[in-house]
Amino acid sequence: MLAELEQKQQNLRDTMLRISGAIQVLEEELAMAEAQPAEVELNVTATS
C-alpha cells in the first residue's frame, strides 16, 4: 500500500513538473510576441 502511494506521489510530481514547464514555455512565447511590433496586413482594393 505504501509503495502504491509513493508511486502515485511520484507520478503527480512528474505531471506537475511537465505542467510547470509548459507554463514557462507559454509565458516565454507570450513575452516574445508582446515584444514584437504588431504586424498588420492591409488589403487595399481600388473601387471605381
C-alpha positions, 0 to 999 in steps of 0.5 A: 500500500505504501509503495502504491502511494509513493508511486502515485506521489511520484507520478503527480510530481512528474505531471506537475513538473511537465505542467510547470514547464509548459507554463514557462514555455507559454509565458516565454512565447507570450513575452516574445510576441508582446515584444514584437511590433504588431504586424498588420496586413492591409488589403487595399482594393481600388473601387471605381 
